[in-house]
Amino acid sequence: MIKSMKSAFFLSTLLLLGNSLLAQIEDKRGIVAKGAQLEKVKDGFSFTEGPAVNRQGDIFFTDQPNDKIYRWNPNSNQITLFREGAGRSNGLYFQLDGKLIAAADLNNELWEIDPQTGKETVLVPSFRGKKLNGPNDIWVRPKGGLYFTDPLYPRPYWEGIRGKEMEQDGQHVYFLSADRTELFRVAEDLKQPNGIVGTPDGKYLYVADIGDKKTWKYEIQEDGYLTNKTLFCEMGSDGMTIDERGNVYLTGKGVTVFDRNGEQIAHIPVPENWTANVAFGSLTRNTLFITAMGSVYTLKMKFRGVW
C-alpha cells in the first residue's frame, strides 16, 4: 500500500512538472501548433549553431568547436555528418542555386560550399587588405547579393595578434553583391551586430545588435545599401528567423517571438544555458529547428517559416 502510494505520488509529481514545463511556453497569438511540444532531436555536440534550410527542407547546422557541419533529415529525424573540416563555420545560409554560404571564421572568411561535391570557394578573404573580425551570421537577398555580420568573438584557435585584437576598425554589417565584385559596409554604428534576417520581399532587413541589446529594422535599397534605421525591439539576438506572417524569432534565453510591429507575442523556453540560433525546416517549413548549446531541438508551428 505504501509502495503504491509512493508510486502514485511520483507519477503525479511528474505530471505536475510536465504541465509546468508546457505552461512556460507563452503564446499570445497561437503560433505554436496545437498540442506541440519541444522535442530534443540529439545532444552530445559541443556548441551547435547556424541552421540553414535547403529546398528539400533539410537543415544543415554547425558544431563549431568540433569544426563540423551536420545535416538533419526531417523525414527520418536523423542527423548525419555533412562535412568535417568546415573552416570552423558558424552561420550558414543556402542560396537559390543550392550553394551553401558559410561564415568560416577559422581564417575569418566567407565561403561558398557546393553541397554535391563538398568543395569550398572563398568568397571574402578580407576587407580593405585586413582580416575580418569573424563573419557570424548571413542572409541572402532574394534578388541576389548577401548581407553578413562581423562581430568579434575571440577564438582559442586563432593565432598571434589576431587572437587578441581585431584588424577592422569596428564591428559592422557588410553587403556582397550578387556578381561578387562589390563588398562594402552597410552599418557602421552598431556595438556588436550578430543575428540578421530579411523579409521575403527583400524590402527590409533586421539586424540584432547583441552588444546593445537591441534589434534594428532597415529599408533595403536596390544597390544593397540600407536606409531608415528604426528600433524594432529592445532585445538583441544571436540568431534570427522569420515566418510567413512577418513574425521575427530571436534567440538567447530560449526563443522570443515578436510580430512585425515589434510586440512580443511568444516565448519558447529551451532547457539549455543559451539558445544560439533558429530556422524553419521540413518540406512544409512548419518545423522550428533550434540549436542550443550541445543539443538541437524541434517544435511544430502553426505557420510556415520563410527561411
Contacts in CASP RR format, 6 or more apart in sequence:
PFRMAT RR
TARGET T0000
AUTHOR 0000-0000-0000
METHOD contacts of the structure
MODEL  1
MIKSMKSAFFLSTLLLLGNSLLAQIEDKRGIVAKGAQLEKVKDGFSFTEG
PAVNRQGDIFFTDQPNDKIYRWNPNSNQITLFREGAGRSNGLYFQLDGKL
IAAADLNNELWEIDPQTGKETVLVPSFRGKKLNGPNDIWVRPKGGLYFTD
PLYPRPYWEGIRGKEMEQDGQHVYFLSADRTELFRVAEDLKQPNGIVGTP
DGKYLYVADIGDKKTWKYEIQEDGYLTNKTLFCEMGSDGMTIDERGNVYL
TGKGVTVFDRNGEQIAHIPVPENWTANVAFGSLTRNTLFITAMGSVYTLK
MKFRGVW
21 269 0 8 1.000
22 37 0 8 1.000
24 269 0 8 1.000
25 32 0 8 1.000
25 38 0 8 1.000
25 266 0 8 1.000
25 267 0 8 1.000
25 268 0 8 1.000
25 269 0 8 1.000
26 266 0 8 1.000
26 267 0 8 1.000
27 265 0 8 1.000
27 266 0 8 1.000
28 265 0 8 1.000
28 266 0 8 1.000
29 247 0 8 1.000
29 259 0 8 1.000
29 265 0 8 1.000
29 266 0 8 1.000
30 266 0 8 1.000
30 302 0 8 1.000
31 243 0 8 1.000
31 245 0 8 1.000
31 247 0 8 1.000
31 257 0 8 1.000
31 265 0 8 1.000
31 266 0 8 1.000
31 301 0 8 1.000
31 302 0 8 1.000
31 303 0 8 1.000
32 266 0 8 1.000
32 268 0 8 1.000
32 299 0 8 1.000
32 300 0 8 1.000
32 301 0 8 1.000
32 302 0 8 1.000
33 286 0 8 1.000
33 300 0 8 1.000
33 301 0 8 1.000
33 302 0 8 1.000
34 302 0 8 1.000
36 299 0 8 1.000
36 300 0 8 1.000
36 301 0 8 1.000
37 299 0 8 1.000
38 268 0 8 1.000
38 269 0 8 1.000
38 270 0 8 1.000
38 290 0 8 1.000
38 297 0 8 1.000
38 298 0 8 1.000
38 299 0 8 1.000
39 297 0 8 1.000
39 298 0 8 1.000
39 299 0 8 1.000
40 295 0 8 1.000
40 296 0 8 1.000
40 297 0 8 1.000
41 72 0 8 1.000
41 77 0 8 1.000
41 79 0 8 1.000
41 295 0 8 1.000
41 296 0 8 1.000
41 297 0 8 1.000
41 298 0 8 1.000
42 79 0 8 1.000
42 295 0 8 1.000
42 296 0 8 1.000
43 294 0 8 1.000
43 295 0 8 1.000
43 296 0 8 1.000
44 294 0 8 1.000
44 295 0 8 1.000
45 63 0 8 1.000
45 66 0 8 1.000
45 294 0 8 1.000
45 295 0 8 1.000
45 296 0 8 1.000
46 63 0 8 1.000
46 64 0 8 1.000
46 65 0 8 1.000
46 66 0 8 1.000
46 294 0 8 1.000
47 63 0 8 1.000
47 64 0 8 1.000
47 65 0 8 1.000
47 276 0 8 1.000
47 293 0 8 1.000
47 294 0 8 1.000
48 61 0 8 1.000
48 62 0 8 1.000
48 63 0 8 1.000
48 276 0 8 1.000
48 277 0 8 1.000
48 291 0 8 1.000
48 292 0 8 1.000
48 293 0 8 1.000
48 294 0 8 1.000
48 295 0 8 1.000
48 296 0 8 1.000
49 61 0 8 1.000
49 62 0 8 1.000
49 63 0 8 1.000
49 64 0 8 1.000
49 90 0 8 1.000
49 91 0 8 1.000
49 276 0 8 1.000
49 277 0 8 1.000
49 291 0 8 1.000
50 61 0 8 1.000
50 62 0 8 1.000
50 89 0 8 1.000
50 90 0 8 1.000
50 91 0 8 1.000
50 92 0 8 1.000
50 137 0 8 1.000
50 239 0 8 1.000
50 276 0 8 1.000
50 277 0 8 1.000
50 279 0 8 1.000
50 291 0 8 1.000
51 59 0 8 1.000
51 60 0 8 1.000
51 61 0 8 1.000
51 92 0 8 1.000
51 277 0 8 1.000
51 278 0 8 1.000
51 279 0 8 1.000
51 289 0 8 1.000
51 290 0 8 1.000
51 291 0 8 1.000
51 296 0 8 1.000
52 59 0 8 1.000
52 60 0 8 1.000
52 61 0 8 1.000
52 91 0 8 1.000
52 92 0 8 1.000
52 93 0 8 1.000
52 94 0 8 1.000
52 100 0 8 1.000
52 279 0 8 1.000
52 307 0 8 1.000
53 59 0 8 1.000
53 60 0 8 1.000
53 94 0 8 1.000
53 279 0 8 1.000
53 280 0 8 1.000
53 281 0 8 1.000
53 285 0 8 1.000
53 289 0 8 1.000
53 307 0 8 1.000
54 60 0 8 1.000
54 94 0 8 1.000
54 98 0 8 1.000
54 100 0 8 1.000
54 115 0 8 1.000
55 94 0 8 1.000
55 98 0 8 1.000
56 283 0 8 1.000
57 74 0 8 1.000
57 281 0 8 1.000
57 282 0 8 1.000
57 283 0 8 1.000
57 285 0 8 1.000
58 71 0 8 1.000
58 72 0 8 1.000
58 73 0 8 1.000
58 74 0 8 1.000
58 281 0 8 1.000
59 71 0 8 1.000
59 72 0 8 1.000
59 74 0 8 1.000
59 279 0 8 1.000
59 281 0 8 1.000
59 289 0 8 1.000
60 69 0 8 1.000
60 70 0 8 1.000
60 71 0 8 1.000
60 72 0 8 1.000
60 82 0 8 1.000
60 92 0 8 1.000
60 94 0 8 1.000
60 100 0 8 1.000
61 69 0 8 1.000
61 70 0 8 1.000
61 72 0 8 1.000
61 92 0 8 1.000
61 277 0 8 1.000
61 289 0 8 1.000
61 291 0 8 1.000
61 296 0 8 1.000
62 68 0 8 1.000
62 69 0 8 1.000
62 70 0 8 1.000
62 86 0 8 1.000
62 89 0 8 1.000
62 90 0 8 1.000
62 91 0 8 1.000
62 92 0 8 1.000
62 102 0 8 1.000
63 69 0 8 1.000
63 70 0 8 1.000
63 294 0 8 1.000
64 88 0 8 1.000
64 89 0 8 1.000
64 90 0 8 1.000
67 84 0 8 1.000
67 85 0 8 1.000
67 86 0 8 1.000
67 87 0 8 1.000
67 88 0 8 1.000
67 89 0 8 1.000
67 106 0 8 1.000
68 81 0 8 1.000
68 82 0 8 1.000
68 83 0 8 1.000
68 84 0 8 1.000
68 85 0 8 1.000
68 86 0 8 1.000
69 81 0 8 1.000
69 82 0 8 1.000
69 83 0 8 1.000
69 86 0 8 1.000
69 89 0 8 1.000
69 92 0 8 1.000
69 102 0 8 1.000
70 79 0 8 1.000
70 80 0 8 1.000
70 81 0 8 1.000
70 82 0 8 1.000
71 79 0 8 1.000
71 80 0 8 1.000
71 81 0 8 1.000
71 82 0 8 1.000
72 78 0 8 1.000
72 79 0 8 1.000
72 289 0 8 1.000
72 296 0 8 1.000
73 79 0 8 1.000
73 80 0 8 1.000
74 281 0 8 1.000
74 282 0 8 1.000
74 283 0 8 1.000
74 287 0 8 1.000
79 296 0 8 1.000
82 115 0 8 1.000
83 113 0 8 1.000
83 118 0 8 1.000
86 102 0 8 1.000
86 104 0 8 1.000
87 102 0 8 1.000
87 104 0 8 1.000
87 105 0 8 1.000
87 106 0 8 1.000
87 107 0 8 1.000
87 109 0 8 1.000
87 111 0 8 1.000
88 104 0 8 1.000
88 105 0 8 1.000
88 106 0 8 1.000
88 155 0 8 1.000
88 157 0 8 1.000
89 102 0 8 1.000
89 103 0 8 1.000
89 104 0 8 1.000
89 105 0 8 1.000
89 111 0 8 1.000
90 102 0 8 1.000
90 103 0 8 1.000
90 104 0 8 1.000
90 105 0 8 1.000
90 134 0 8 1.000
90 135 0 8 1.000
90 136 0 8 1.000
90 137 0 8 1.000
91 102 0 8 1.000
91 103 0 8 1.000
91 135 0 8 1.000
91 136 0 8 1.000
91 137 0 8 1.000
91 138 0 8 1.000
91 277 0 8 1.000
92 100 0 8 1.000
92 101 0 8 1.000
92 102 0 8 1.000
92 103 0 8 1.000
92 138 0 8 1.000
93 100 0 8 1.000
93 101 0 8 1.000
93 138 0 8 1.000
93 139 0 8 1.000
93 140 0 8 1.000
93 146 0 8 1.000
93 307 0 8 1.000
94 100 0 8 1.000
94 101 0 8 1.000
94 140 0 8 1.000
95 101 0 8 1.000
95 112 0 8 1.000
95 140 0 8 1.000
95 146 0 8 1.000
96 140 0 8 1.000
96 142 0 8 1.000
96 144 0 8 1.000
98 115 0 8 1.000
99 112 0 8 1.000
99 113 0 8 1.000
99 114 0 8 1.000
99 115 0 8 1.000
100 112 0 8 1.000
100 113 0 8 1.000
100 114 0 8 1.000
100 115 0 8 1.000
101 110 0 8 1.000
101 111 0 8 1.000
101 112 0 8 1.000
101 113 0 8 1.000
101 123 0 8 1.000
101 138 0 8 1.000
101 140 0 8 1.000
101 146 0 8 1.000
102 110 0 8 1.000
102 111 0 8 1.000
102 112 0 8 1.000
102 113 0 8 1.000
102 120 0 8 1.000
102 138 0 8 1.000
103 110 0 8 1.000
103 111 0 8 1.000
103 134 0 8 1.000
103 135 0 8 1.000
103 136 0 8 1.000
103 137 0 8 1.000
103 138 0 8 1.000
103 148 0 8 1.000
104 110 0 8 1.000
104 111 0 8 1.000
104 120 0 8 1.000
104 135 0 8 1.000
105 134 0 8 1.000
105 135 0 8 1.000
105 136 0 8 1.000
105 155 0 8 1.000
106 157 0 8 1.000
107 125 0 8 1.000
107 131 0 8 1.000
108 126 0 8 1.000
108 131 0 8 1.000
108 132 0 8 1.000
108 133 0 8 1.000
108 134 0 8 1.000
108 135 0 8 1.000
108 162 0 8 1.000
109 122 0 8 1.000
109 123 0 8 1.000
109 124 0 8 1.000
109 125 0 8 1.000
109 132 0 8 1.000
109 135 0 8 1.000
110 122 0 8 1.000
110 123 0 8 1.000
110 124 0 8 1.000
110 135 0 8 1.000
110 138 0 8 1.000
110 148 0 8 1.000
110 176 0 8 1.000
111 120 0 8 1.000
111 121 0 8 1.000
111 122 0 8 1.000
111 123 0 8 1.000
112 120 0 8 1.000
112 121 0 8 1.000
112 123 0 8 1.000
113 119 0 8 1.000
113 120 0 8 1.000
113 121 0 8 1.000
114 120 0 8 1.000
114 121 0 8 1.000
123 176 0 8 1.000
123 180 0 8 1.000
124 132 0 8 1.000
124 135 0 8 1.000
124 174 0 8 1.000
124 176 0 8 1.000
124 183 0 8 1.000
126 132 0 8 1.000
127 168 0 8 1.000
127 174 0 8 1.000
127 183 0 8 1.000
130 167 0 8 1.000
130 168 0 8 1.000
131 162 0 8 1.000
131 167 0 8 1.000
131 168 0 8 1.000
132 150 0 8 1.000
132 167 0 8 1.000
132 168 0 8 1.000
133 150 0 8 1.000
133 151 0 8 1.000
133 152 0 8 1.000
133 166 0 8 1.000
133 167 0 8 1.000
133 168 0 8 1.000
133 170 0 8 1.000
133 171 0 8 1.000
134 150 0 8 1.000
134 151 0 8 1.000
134 152 0 8 1.000
134 153 0 8 1.000
135 148 0 8 1.000
135 149 0 8 1.000
135 150 0 8 1.000
136 148 0 8 1.000
136 149 0 8 1.000
136 150 0 8 1.000
136 151 0 8 1.000
136 153 0 8 1.000
136 193 0 8 1.000
136 194 0 8 1.000
136 195 0 8 1.000
137 148 0 8 1.000
137 149 0 8 1.000
137 194 0 8 1.000
137 195 0 8 1.000
137 196 0 8 1.000
137 239 0 8 1.000
137 240 0 8 1.000
137 277 0 8 1.000
138 146 0 8 1.000
138 147 0 8 1.000
138 148 0 8 1.000
138 196 0 8 1.000
139 146 0 8 1.000
139 147 0 8 1.000
139 148 0 8 1.000
139 196 0 8 1.000
139 197 0 8 1.000
139 198 0 8 1.000
139 205 0 8 1.000
139 307 0 8 1.000
140 146 0 8 1.000
141 147 0 8 1.000
141 178 0 8 1.000
141 198 0 8 1.000
141 202 0 8 1.000
141 220 0 8 1.000
141 224 0 8 1.000
142 200 0 8 1.000
142 201 0 8 1.000
142 202 0 8 1.000
143 178 0 8 1.000
143 202 0 8 1.000
144 177 0 8 1.000
144 178 0 8 1.000
145 175 0 8 1.000
145 176 0 8 1.000
145 177 0 8 1.000
145 178 0 8 1.000
145 224 0 8 1.000
146 175 0 8 1.000
146 176 0 8 1.000
147 173 0 8 1.000
147 174 0 8 1.000
147 175 0 8 1.000
147 176 0 8 1.000
147 186 0 8 1.000
147 196 0 8 1.000
147 205 0 8 1.000
148 173 0 8 1.000
148 174 0 8 1.000
148 176 0 8 1.000
148 196 0 8 1.000
149 171 0 8 1.000
149 172 0 8 1.000
149 173 0 8 1.000
149 174 0 8 1.000
149 193 0 8 1.000
149 194 0 8 1.000
149 195 0 8 1.000
149 196 0 8 1.000
149 207 0 8 1.000
150 168 0 8 1.000
150 171 0 8 1.000
150 172 0 8 1.000
150 173 0 8 1.000
150 174 0 8 1.000
150 193 0 8 1.000
151 171 0 8 1.000
151 192 0 8 1.000
151 193 0 8 1.000
151 194 0 8 1.000
151 210 0 8 1.000
152 166 0 8 1.000
152 170 0 8 1.000
152 171 0 8 1.000
152 192 0 8 1.000
154 163 0 8 1.000
154 164 0 8 1.000
155 163 0 8 1.000
170 188 0 8 1.000
171 190 0 8 1.000
171 191 0 8 1.000
171 192 0 8 1.000
171 193 0 8 1.000
172 185 0 8 1.000
172 187 0 8 1.000
172 188 0 8 1.000
172 190 0 8 1.000
172 193 0 8 1.000
173 185 0 8 1.000
173 186 0 8 1.000
173 187 0 8 1.000
173 190 0 8 1.000
173 193 0 8 1.000
173 196 0 8 1.000
173 207 0 8 1.000
173 226 0 8 1.000
174 183 0 8 1.000
174 184 0 8 1.000
174 185 0 8 1.000
174 186 0 8 1.000
175 182 0 8 1.000
175 183 0 8 1.000
175 184 0 8 1.000
175 185 0 8 1.000
175 186 0 8 1.000
175 224 0 8 1.000
175 225 0 8 1.000
176 182 0 8 1.000
176 183 0 8 1.000
177 183 0 8 1.000
177 224 0 8 1.000
186 218 0 8 1.000
186 224 0 8 1.000
186 225 0 8 1.000
186 226 0 8 1.000
187 193 0 8 1.000
187 207 0 8 1.000
187 216 0 8 1.000
187 218 0 8 1.000
187 226 0 8 1.000
187 229 0 8 1.000
190 207 0 8 1.000
190 209 0 8 1.000
190 212 0 8 1.000
190 216 0 8 1.000
191 209 0 8 1.000
191 211 0 8 1.000
191 212 0 8 1.000
192 209 0 8 1.000
192 210 0 8 1.000
192 211 0 8 1.000
192 212 0 8 1.000
193 207 0 8 1.000
193 208 0 8 1.000
193 209 0 8 1.000
193 210 0 8 1.000
194 208 0 8 1.000
194 209 0 8 1.000
194 210 0 8 1.000
194 211 0 8 1.000
194 236 0 8 1.000
194 237 0 8 1.000
194 238 0 8 1.000
194 239 0 8 1.000
195 207 0 8 1.000
195 208 0 8 1.000
195 210 0 8 1.000
195 237 0 8 1.000
195 238 0 8 1.000
195 239 0 8 1.000
195 240 0 8 1.000
196 205 0 8 1.000
196 206 0 8 1.000
196 207 0 8 1.000
196 208 0 8 1.000
196 239 0 8 1.000
196 240 0 8 1.000
197 205 0 8 1.000
197 206 0 8 1.000
197 239 0 8 1.000
197 240 0 8 1.000
197 241 0 8 1.000
197 242 0 8 1.000
197 248 0 8 1.000
197 307 0 8 1.000
198 204 0 8 1.000
198 205 0 8 1.000
198 206 0 8 1.000
198 220 0 8 1.000
198 242 0 8 1.000
198 307 0 8 1.000
199 205 0 8 1.000
199 242 0 8 1.000
199 246 0 8 1.000
199 306 0 8 1.000
200 242 0 8 1.000
200 244 0 8 1.000
200 306 0 8 1.000
202 220 0 8 1.000
203 219 0 8 1.000
203 220 0 8 1.000
204 217 0 8 1.000
204 218 0 8 1.000
204 219 0 8 1.000
204 220 0 8 1.000
205 217 0 8 1.000
205 218 0 8 1.000
205 220 0 8 1.000
205 226 0 8 1.000
206 215 0 8 1.000
206 216 0 8 1.000
206 217 0 8 1.000
206 218 0 8 1.000
206 232 0 8 1.000
206 240 0 8 1.000
206 242 0 8 1.000
206 248 0 8 1.000
207 215 0 8 1.000
207 216 0 8 1.000
207 218 0 8 1.000
208 214 0 8 1.000
208 215 0 8 1.000
208 216 0 8 1.000
208 235 0 8 1.000
208 236 0 8 1.000
208 237 0 8 1.000
208 238 0 8 1.000
208 239 0 8 1.000
208 240 0 8 1.000
208 250 0 8 1.000
209 215 0 8 1.000
209 216 0 8 1.000
209 236 0 8 1.000
210 236 0 8 1.000
210 237 0 8 1.000
210 238 0 8 1.000
211 236 0 8 1.000
212 236 0 8 1.000
213 234 0 8 1.000
213 235 0 8 1.000
213 236 0 8 1.000
214 231 0 8 1.000
214 232 0 8 1.000
214 233 0 8 1.000
214 234 0 8 1.000
214 235 0 8 1.000
214 236 0 8 1.000
215 231 0 8 1.000
215 232 0 8 1.000
215 233 0 8 1.000
215 235 0 8 1.000
215 236 0 8 1.000
215 237 0 8 1.000
215 240 0 8 1.000
215 248 0 8 1.000
215 250 0 8 1.000
216 229 0 8 1.000
216 230 0 8 1.000
216 231 0 8 1.000
216 232 0 8 1.000
217 229 0 8 1.000
217 230 0 8 1.000
217 231 0 8 1.000
217 232 0 8 1.000
218 226 0 8 1.000
218 227 0 8 1.000
218 228 0 8 1.000
218 229 0 8 1.000
218 230 0 8 1.000
219 226 0 8 1.000
219 227 0 8 1.000
219 228 0 8 1.000
220 226 0 8 1.000
221 227 0 8 1.000
232 248 0 8 1.000
232 258 0 8 1.000
232 262 0 8 1.000
233 250 0 8 1.000
233 258 0 8 1.000
233 262 0 8 1.000
233 264 0 8 1.000
235 250 0 8 1.000
235 256 0 8 1.000
235 258 0 8 1.000
236 250 0 8 1.000
237 250 0 8 1.000
237 251 0 8 1.000
237 252 0 8 1.000
238 251 0 8 1.000
238 252 0 8 1.000
238 274 0 8 1.000
238 275 0 8 1.000
238 276 0 8 1.000
238 277 0 8 1.000
239 250 0 8 1.000
239 251 0 8 1.000
239 276 0 8 1.000
239 277 0 8 1.000
239 278 0 8 1.000
240 248 0 8 1.000
240 249 0 8 1.000
240 250 0 8 1.000
240 251 0 8 1.000
240 277 0 8 1.000
240 278 0 8 1.000
241 248 0 8 1.000
241 249 0 8 1.000
241 278 0 8 1.000
241 279 0 8 1.000
241 280 0 8 1.000
241 305 0 8 1.000
241 306 0 8 1.000
241 307 0 8 1.000
242 248 0 8 1.000
242 249 0 8 1.000
242 305 0 8 1.000
242 306 0 8 1.000
242 307 0 8 1.000
243 249 0 8 1.000
243 280 0 8 1.000
243 301 0 8 1.000
243 303 0 8 1.000
243 304 0 8 1.000
243 305 0 8 1.000
243 306 0 8 1.000
244 303 0 8 1.000
244 304 0 8 1.000
244 305 0 8 1.000
244 306 0 8 1.000
245 259 0 8 1.000
245 260 0 8 1.000
245 303 0 8 1.000
246 259 0 8 1.000
246 260 0 8 1.000
246 306 0 8 1.000
247 257 0 8 1.000
247 258 0 8 1.000
247 259 0 8 1.000
247 260 0 8 1.000
247 265 0 8 1.000
247 266 0 8 1.000
247 303 0 8 1.000
248 257 0 8 1.000
248 258 0 8 1.000
248 259 0 8 1.000
248 260 0 8 1.000
248 262 0 8 1.000
249 255 0 8 1.000
249 256 0 8 1.000
249 257 0 8 1.000
249 278 0 8 1.000
249 288 0 8 1.000
250 256 0 8 1.000
250 257 0 8 1.000
250 258 0 8 1.000
251 275 0 8 1.000
251 276 0 8 1.000
251 277 0 8 1.000
251 278 0 8 1.000
251 290 0 8 1.000
252 274 0 8 1.000
252 275 0 8 1.000
252 276 0 8 1.000
253 269 0 8 1.000
253 274 0 8 1.000
253 275 0 8 1.000
254 267 0 8 1.000
254 268 0 8 1.000
254 269 0 8 1.000
254 270 0 8 1.000
254 272 0 8 1.000
254 275 0 8 1.000
254 290 0 8 1.000
254 292 0 8 1.000
255 266 0 8 1.000
255 267 0 8 1.000
255 268 0 8 1.000
255 270 0 8 1.000
255 275 0 8 1.000
255 278 0 8 1.000
255 288 0 8 1.000
255 290 0 8 1.000
256 264 0 8 1.000
256 266 0 8 1.000
256 267 0 8 1.000
256 268 0 8 1.000
257 264 0 8 1.000
257 265 0 8 1.000
257 266 0 8 1.000
257 267 0 8 1.000
257 268 0 8 1.000
258 264 0 8 1.000
258 265 0 8 1.000
259 265 0 8 1.000
268 288 0 8 1.000
268 290 0 8 1.000
268 299 0 8 1.000
270 290 0 8 1.000
270 292 0 8 1.000
270 297 0 8 1.000
272 292 0 8 1.000
272 293 0 8 1.000
272 294 0 8 1.000
272 295 0 8 1.000
273 293 0 8 1.000
274 292 0 8 1.000
274 293 0 8 1.000
275 290 0 8 1.000
275 291 0 8 1.000
275 292 0 8 1.000
276 291 0 8 1.000
276 292 0 8 1.000
276 293 0 8 1.000
277 290 0 8 1.000
277 291 0 8 1.000
278 288 0 8 1.000
278 289 0 8 1.000
278 290 0 8 1.000
278 291 0 8 1.000
279 288 0 8 1.000
279 289 0 8 1.000
279 307 0 8 1.000
280 286 0 8 1.000
280 287 0 8 1.000
280 288 0 8 1.000
280 289 0 8 1.000
280 301 0 8 1.000
280 304 0 8 1.000
280 305 0 8 1.000
280 306 0 8 1.000
280 307 0 8 1.000
281 287 0 8 1.000
281 288 0 8 1.000
281 289 0 8 1.000
281 305 0 8 1.000
284 304 0 8 1.000
285 304 0 8 1.000
285 305 0 8 1.000
285 306 0 8 1.000
286 300 0 8 1.000
286 301 0 8 1.000
286 302 0 8 1.000
286 303 0 8 1.000
286 304 0 8 1.000
286 305 0 8 1.000
287 298 0 8 1.000
287 299 0 8 1.000
287 300 0 8 1.000
287 301 0 8 1.000
288 298 0 8 1.000
288 299 0 8 1.000
288 300 0 8 1.000
288 301 0 8 1.000
289 296 0 8 1.000
289 297 0 8 1.000
289 298 0 8 1.000
290 296 0 8 1.000
290 297 0 8 1.000
290 298 0 8 1.000
290 299 0 8 1.000
END
